[in-house]
Amino acid sequence: MARRALGADHDIYLRLAHSYAYAVLECAAASRDELVFAEKLLEDTVRRFRRVLGTAHPSTSKAEDDLFYLRECLANL
């Protein structure tokens, strides 16, 4: 809903998408399918953060770190 209302490049939508992906990552009961979905969402979010906020922005750096960690988790499954 936020994406439709605000647009995919709006900073509030980007932060919501990042928060959702992070919540899935931190959930001990998350399935592999949920983690794969979170990875795709976070990849898109990181790309948009870089374009909209820039590579030096703290939100971009945090999302990149979370994507790296998520990929490590998926590799260890």
VEXDREN-714057 format. One record per atom (N, C-alpha, C): residue number from 0; residue in one letter; atom name; x negated, y, z negated. Coordinates in nm, 3 decimals. Each point is the difference from the previous one (the first is absolute). Layout:
# residues N
(r NUM; 'A'; 'CA'; (X; Y; Z))
...
//
This chain:
# residues 77
(r 0; 'M'; 'N'; (-0.082; -0.118; 0.000))
(r 0; 'M'; 'CA'; (0.082; 0.118; 0.000))
(r 0; 'M'; 'C'; (-0.088; 0.126; 0.000))
(r 1; 'A'; 'N'; (-0.105; -0.003; -0.080))
(r 1; 'A'; 'CA'; (-0.089; 0.117; -0.006))
(r 1; 'A'; 'C'; (-0.065; 0.025; 0.135))
(r 2; 'R'; 'N'; (-0.035; -0.107; 0.070))
(r 2; 'R'; 'CA'; (-0.062; 0.016; 0.130))
(r 2; 'R'; 'C'; (0.095; 0.066; 0.098))
(r 3; 'R'; 'N'; (0.127; -0.041; -0.003))
(r 3; 'R'; 'CA'; (0.098; 0.061; 0.090))
(r 3; 'R'; 'C'; (0.029; 0.144; -0.038))
(r 4; 'A'; 'N'; (0.008; 0.027; -0.129))
(r 4; 'A'; 'CA'; (0.036; 0.134; -0.045))
(r 4; 'A'; 'C'; (-0.115; 0.099; 0.013))
(r 5; 'L'; 'N'; (-0.121; -0.044; -0.031))
(r 5; 'L'; 'CA'; (-0.115; 0.092; -0.005))
(r 5; 'L'; 'C'; (-0.091; -0.010; 0.121))
(r 6; 'G'; 'N'; (-0.006; -0.118; 0.060))
(r 6; 'G'; 'CA'; (-0.091; -0.025; 0.110))
(r 6; 'G'; 'C'; (-0.120; -0.080; -0.049))
(r 7; 'A'; 'N'; (-0.057; -0.077; 0.088))
(r 7; 'A'; 'CA'; (-0.108; -0.092; -0.036))
(r 7; 'A'; 'C'; (-0.129; 0.071; -0.040))
(r 8; 'D'; 'N'; (-0.016; 0.125; 0.038))
(r 8; 'D'; 'CA'; (-0.123; 0.074; -0.033))
(r 8; 'D'; 'C'; (0.016; 0.094; -0.118))
(r 9; 'H'; 'N'; (0.115; 0.001; -0.064))
(r 9; 'H'; 'CA'; (0.022; 0.088; -0.115))
(r 9; 'H'; 'C'; (-0.078; -0.053; -0.120))
(r 10; 'D'; 'N'; (-0.064; 0.089; -0.074))
(r 10; 'D'; 'CA'; (-0.085; -0.043; -0.111))
(r 10; 'D'; 'C'; (0.077; -0.076; -0.108))
(r 11; 'I'; 'N'; (0.126; 0.035; -0.023))
(r 11; 'I'; 'CA'; (0.079; -0.073; -0.100))
(r 11; 'I'; 'C'; (0.026; -0.142; 0.048))
(r 12; 'Y'; 'N'; (0.036; -0.017; 0.127))
(r 12; 'Y'; 'CA'; (0.020; -0.135; 0.053))
(r 12; 'Y'; 'C'; (-0.128; -0.081; -0.009))
(r 13; 'L'; 'N'; (-0.112; 0.060; 0.036))
(r 13; 'L'; 'CA'; (-0.128; -0.071; -0.005))
(r 13; 'L'; 'C'; (-0.032; -0.047; -0.142))
(r 14; 'R'; 'N'; (0.026; 0.084; -0.096))
(r 14; 'R'; 'CA'; (-0.027; -0.038; -0.140))
(r 14; 'R'; 'C'; (0.095; -0.109; -0.047))
(r 15; 'L'; 'N'; (0.125; 0.005; 0.045))
(r 15; 'L'; 'CA'; (0.095; -0.107; -0.034))
(r 15; 'L'; 'C'; (-0.042; -0.133; 0.062))
(r 16; 'A'; 'N'; (-0.042; 0.003; 0.125))
(r 16; 'A'; 'CA'; (-0.044; -0.122; 0.067))
(r 16; 'A'; 'C'; (-0.124; -0.058; -0.069))
(r 17; 'H'; 'N'; (-0.092; 0.087; -0.038))
(r 17; 'H'; 'CA'; (-0.120; -0.044; -0.071))
(r 17; 'H'; 'C'; (0.038; -0.060; -0.135))
(r 18; 'S'; 'N'; (0.090; 0.063; -0.071))
(r 18; 'S'; 'CA'; (0.044; -0.050; -0.130))
(r 18; 'S'; 'C'; (0.068; -0.136; 0.013))
(r 19; 'Y'; 'N'; (0.080; -0.018; 0.103))
(r 19; 'Y'; 'CA'; (0.067; -0.128; 0.022))
(r 19; 'Y'; 'C'; (-0.102; -0.110; 0.027))
(r 20; 'A'; 'N'; (-0.094; 0.026; 0.090))
(r 20; 'A'; 'CA'; (-0.103; -0.099; 0.031))
(r 20; 'A'; 'C'; (-0.082; -0.034; -0.123))
(r 21; 'Y'; 'N'; (-0.033; 0.101; -0.079))
(r 21; 'Y'; 'CA'; (-0.078; -0.022; -0.123))
(r 21; 'Y'; 'C'; (0.080; -0.084; -0.100))
(r 22; 'A'; 'N'; (0.130; 0.024; -0.011))
(r 22; 'A'; 'CA'; (0.084; -0.077; -0.091))
(r 22; 'A'; 'C'; (0.002; -0.148; 0.040))
(r 23; 'V'; 'N'; (0.008; -0.027; 0.128))
(r 23; 'V'; 'CA'; (-0.004; -0.139; 0.048))
(r 23; 'V'; 'C'; (-0.135; -0.061; -0.032))
(r 24; 'L'; 'N'; (-0.105; 0.075; 0.021))
(r 24; 'L'; 'CA'; (-0.136; -0.048; -0.027))
(r 24; 'L'; 'C'; (-0.018; -0.036; -0.147))
(r 25; 'E'; 'N'; (0.056; 0.078; -0.089))
(r 25; 'E'; 'CA'; (-0.016; -0.021; -0.144))
(r 25; 'E'; 'C'; (0.096; -0.104; -0.056))
(r 26; 'C'; 'N'; (0.097; -0.042; 0.078))
(r 26; 'C'; 'CA'; (0.098; -0.098; -0.047))
(r 26; 'C'; 'C'; (-0.060; -0.140; 0.004))
(r 27; 'A'; 'N'; (-0.009; -0.063; -0.115))
(r 27; 'A'; 'CA'; (-0.060; -0.133; -0.009))
(r 27; 'A'; 'C'; (0.082; -0.104; 0.076))
(r 28; 'A'; 'N'; (0.129; 0.025; 0.016))
(r 28; 'A'; 'CA'; (0.087; -0.097; 0.065))
(r 28; 'A'; 'C'; (0.017; 0.026; 0.150))
(r 29; 'A'; 'N'; (-0.076; 0.092; 0.056))
(r 29; 'A'; 'CA'; (0.014; 0.033; 0.142))
(r 29; 'A'; 'C'; (-0.043; -0.118; 0.086))
(r 30; 'S'; 'N'; (0.082; -0.029; 0.099))
(r 30; 'S'; 'CA'; (-0.032; -0.110; 0.092))
(r 30; 'S'; 'C'; (-0.101; 0.048; 0.105))
(r 31; 'R'; 'N'; (-0.055; -0.094; 0.072))
(r 31; 'R'; 'CA'; (-0.094; 0.035; 0.108))
(r 31; 'R'; 'C'; (0.070; 0.088; 0.105))
(r 32; 'D'; 'N'; (0.124; -0.033; 0.032))
(r 32; 'D'; 'CA'; (0.075; 0.080; 0.098))
(r 32; 'D'; 'C'; (0.018; 0.144; -0.047))
(r 33; 'E'; 'N'; (0.028; 0.017; -0.127))
(r 33; 'E'; 'CA'; (0.014; 0.135; -0.055))
(r 33; 'E'; 'C'; (-0.132; 0.074; 0.004))
(r 34; 'L'; 'N'; (-0.109; -0.069; -0.027))
(r 34; 'L'; 'CA'; (-0.132; 0.064; 0.006))
(r 34; 'L'; 'C'; (-0.037; 0.037; 0.143))
(r 35; 'V'; 'N'; (0.036; -0.084; 0.095))
(r 35; 'V'; 'CA'; (-0.027; 0.030; 0.142))
(r 35; 'V'; 'C'; (0.081; 0.122; 0.042))
(r 36; 'F'; 'N'; (0.127; 0.008; -0.042))
(r 36; 'F'; 'CA'; (0.082; 0.117; 0.030))
(r 36; 'F'; 'C'; (-0.061; 0.125; -0.062))
(r 37; 'A'; 'N'; (-0.045; -0.011; -0.126))
(r 37; 'A'; 'CA'; (-0.061; 0.114; -0.068))
(r 37; 'A'; 'C'; (-0.128; 0.043; 0.073))
(r 38; 'E'; 'N'; (-0.075; -0.096; 0.052))
(r 38; 'E'; 'CA'; (-0.122; 0.034; 0.075))
(r 38; 'E'; 'C'; (0.034; 0.080; 0.125))
(r 39; 'K'; 'N'; (0.101; -0.043; 0.074))
(r 39; 'K'; 'CA'; (0.039; 0.072; 0.121))
(r 39; 'K'; 'C'; (0.049; 0.141; -0.033))
(r 40; 'L'; 'N'; (0.080; 0.010; -0.106))
(r 40; 'L'; 'CA'; (0.050; 0.130; -0.043))
(r 40; 'L'; 'C'; (-0.116; 0.091; -0.042))
(r 41; 'L'; 'N'; (-0.093; -0.056; -0.074))
(r 41; 'L'; 'CA'; (-0.113; 0.080; -0.048))
(r 41; 'L'; 'C'; (-0.094; 0.039; 0.113))
(r 42; 'E'; 'N'; (-0.019; -0.087; 0.098))
(r 42; 'E'; 'CA'; (-0.082; 0.035; 0.117))
(r 42; 'E'; 'C'; (0.059; 0.123; 0.070))
(r 43; 'D'; 'N'; (0.131; -0.004; 0.022))
(r 43; 'D'; 'CA'; (0.067; 0.112; 0.065))
(r 43; 'D'; 'C'; (-0.010; 0.126; -0.086))
(r 44; 'T'; 'N'; (0.018; -0.016; -0.130))
(r 44; 'T'; 'CA'; (-0.005; 0.113; -0.092))
(r 44; 'T'; 'C'; (-0.138; 0.063; -0.003))
(r 45; 'V'; 'N'; (-0.104; -0.083; -0.004))
(r 45; 'V'; 'CA'; (-0.138; 0.052; 0.000))
(r 45; 'V'; 'C'; (-0.026; 0.078; 0.128))
(r 46; 'R'; 'N'; (0.043; -0.055; 0.112))
(r 46; 'R'; 'CA'; (-0.020; 0.069; 0.129))
(r 46; 'R'; 'C'; (0.069; 0.137; -0.001))
(r 47; 'R'; 'N'; (0.120; 0.004; -0.053))
(r 47; 'R'; 'CA'; (0.074; 0.127; -0.006))
(r 47; 'R'; 'C'; (-0.060; 0.096; -0.102))
(r 48; 'F'; 'N'; (-0.043; -0.052; -0.116))
(r 48; 'F'; 'CA'; (-0.068; 0.085; -0.098))
(r 48; 'F'; 'C'; (-0.122; 0.067; 0.063))
(r 49; 'R'; 'N'; (-0.079; -0.077; 0.074))
(r 49; 'R'; 'CA'; (-0.120; 0.056; 0.064))
(r 49; 'R'; 'C'; (0.037; 0.113; 0.095))
(r 50; 'R'; 'N'; (0.105; -0.023; 0.079))
(r 50; 'R'; 'CA'; (0.039; 0.100; 0.099))
(r 50; 'R'; 'C'; (0.064; 0.123; -0.065))
(r 51; 'V'; 'N'; (0.086; -0.022; -0.099))
(r 51; 'V'; 'CA'; (0.077; 0.110; -0.059))
(r 51; 'V'; 'C'; (-0.080; 0.074; -0.108))
(r 52; 'L'; 'N'; (-0.064; -0.074; -0.089))
(r 52; 'L'; 'CA'; (-0.068; 0.063; -0.114))
(r 52; 'L'; 'C'; (-0.151; 0.009; 0.016))
(r 53; 'G'; 'N'; (-0.056; -0.080; 0.089))
(r 53; 'G'; 'CA'; (-0.145; 0.001; 0.021))
(r 53; 'G'; 'C'; (-0.068; -0.111; -0.078))
(r 54; 'T'; 'N'; (-0.121; -0.031; 0.042))
(r 54; 'T'; 'CA'; (-0.073; -0.112; -0.061))
(r 54; 'T'; 'C'; (-0.053; 0.032; -0.139))
(r 55; 'A'; 'N'; (-0.017; 0.126; -0.033))
(r 55; 'A'; 'CA'; (-0.056; 0.038; -0.129))
(r 55; 'A'; 'C'; (0.106; 0.014; -0.110))
(r 56; 'H'; 'N'; (0.126; -0.008; 0.037))
(r 56; 'H'; 'CA'; (0.107; 0.018; -0.099))
(r 56; 'H'; 'C'; (0.002; -0.119; -0.098))
(r 57; 'P'; 'N'; (0.021; 0.026; -0.129))
(r 57; 'P'; 'CA'; (0.003; -0.108; -0.100))
(r 57; 'P'; 'C'; (0.105; -0.107; 0.028))
(r 58; 'S'; 'N'; (0.115; 0.037; 0.054))
(r 58; 'S'; 'CA'; (0.103; -0.099; 0.032))
(r 58; 'S'; 'C'; (-0.046; -0.094; 0.110))
(r 59; 'T'; 'N'; (-0.073; 0.053; 0.096))
(r 59; 'T'; 'CA'; (-0.053; -0.082; 0.108))
(r 59; 'T'; 'C'; (-0.101; -0.099; -0.056))
(r 60; 'S'; 'N'; (-0.090; 0.048; -0.083))
(r 60; 'S'; 'CA'; (-0.102; -0.087; -0.059))
(r 60; 'S'; 'C'; (0.061; -0.111; -0.084))
(r 61; 'K'; 'N'; (0.100; 0.034; -0.080))
(r 61; 'K'; 'CA'; (0.067; -0.100; -0.086))
(r 61; 'K'; 'C'; (0.070; -0.105; 0.086))
(r 62; 'A'; 'N'; (0.068; 0.043; 0.105))
(r 62; 'A'; 'CA'; (0.069; -0.094; 0.088))
(r 62; 'A'; 'C'; (-0.100; -0.091; 0.071))
(r 63; 'E'; 'N'; (-0.113; 0.054; 0.042))
(r 63; 'E'; 'CA'; (-0.104; -0.081; 0.063))
(r 63; 'E'; 'C'; (-0.055; -0.104; -0.097))
(r 64; 'D'; 'N'; (-0.023; 0.041; -0.123))
(r 64; 'D'; 'CA'; (-0.048; -0.094; -0.103))
(r 64; 'D'; 'C'; (0.101; -0.110; -0.025))
(r 65; 'D'; 'N'; (0.127; 0.036; -0.008))
(r 65; 'D'; 'CA'; (0.105; -0.099; -0.023))
(r 65; 'D'; 'C'; (0.012; -0.097; 0.117))
(r 66; 'L'; 'N'; (-0.017; 0.049; 0.122))
(r 66; 'L'; 'CA'; (0.004; -0.086; 0.117))
(r 66; 'L'; 'C'; (-0.117; -0.098; -0.003))
(r 67; 'F'; 'N'; (-0.117; 0.046; -0.037))
(r 67; 'F'; 'CA'; (-0.116; -0.088; -0.011))
(r 67; 'F'; 'C'; (0.026; -0.109; -0.103))
(r 68; 'Y'; 'N'; (0.053; 0.038; -0.116))
(r 68; 'Y'; 'CA'; (0.030; -0.095; -0.107))
(r 68; 'Y'; 'C'; (0.107; -0.100; 0.044))
(r 69; 'L'; 'N'; (0.102; 0.048; 0.068))
(r 69; 'L'; 'CA'; (0.107; -0.087; 0.049))
(r 69; 'L'; 'C'; (-0.055; -0.102; 0.098))
(r 70; 'R'; 'N'; (-0.088; 0.041; 0.088))
(r 70; 'R'; 'CA'; (-0.061; -0.093; 0.095))
(r 70; 'R'; 'C'; (-0.086; -0.104; -0.071))
(r 71; 'E'; 'N'; (-0.067; 0.040; -0.105))
(r 71; 'E'; 'CA'; (-0.078; -0.097; -0.080))
(r 71; 'E'; 'C'; (0.094; -0.102; -0.064))
(r 72; 'C'; 'N'; (0.111; 0.046; -0.053))
(r 72; 'C'; 'CA'; (0.097; -0.091; -0.062))
(r 72; 'C'; 'C'; (0.055; -0.099; 0.101))
(r 73; 'L'; 'N'; (0.032; 0.048; 0.119))
(r 73; 'L'; 'CA'; (0.052; -0.089; 0.105))
(r 73; 'L'; 'C'; (-0.106; -0.102; 0.043))
(r 74; 'A'; 'N'; (-0.124; 0.041; 0.006))
(r 74; 'A'; 'CA'; (-0.107; -0.091; 0.040))
(r 74; 'A'; 'C'; (-0.022; -0.109; -0.104))
(r 75; 'N'; 'N'; (0.031; 0.028; -0.124))
(r 75; 'N'; 'CA'; (-0.021; -0.097; -0.107))
(r 75; 'N'; 'C'; (0.119; -0.093; -0.023))
(r 76; 'L'; 'N'; (0.108; 0.018; 0.076))
(r 76; 'L'; 'CA'; (0.117; -0.089; -0.016))
(r 76; 'L'; 'C'; (-0.022; -0.132; 0.070))
//
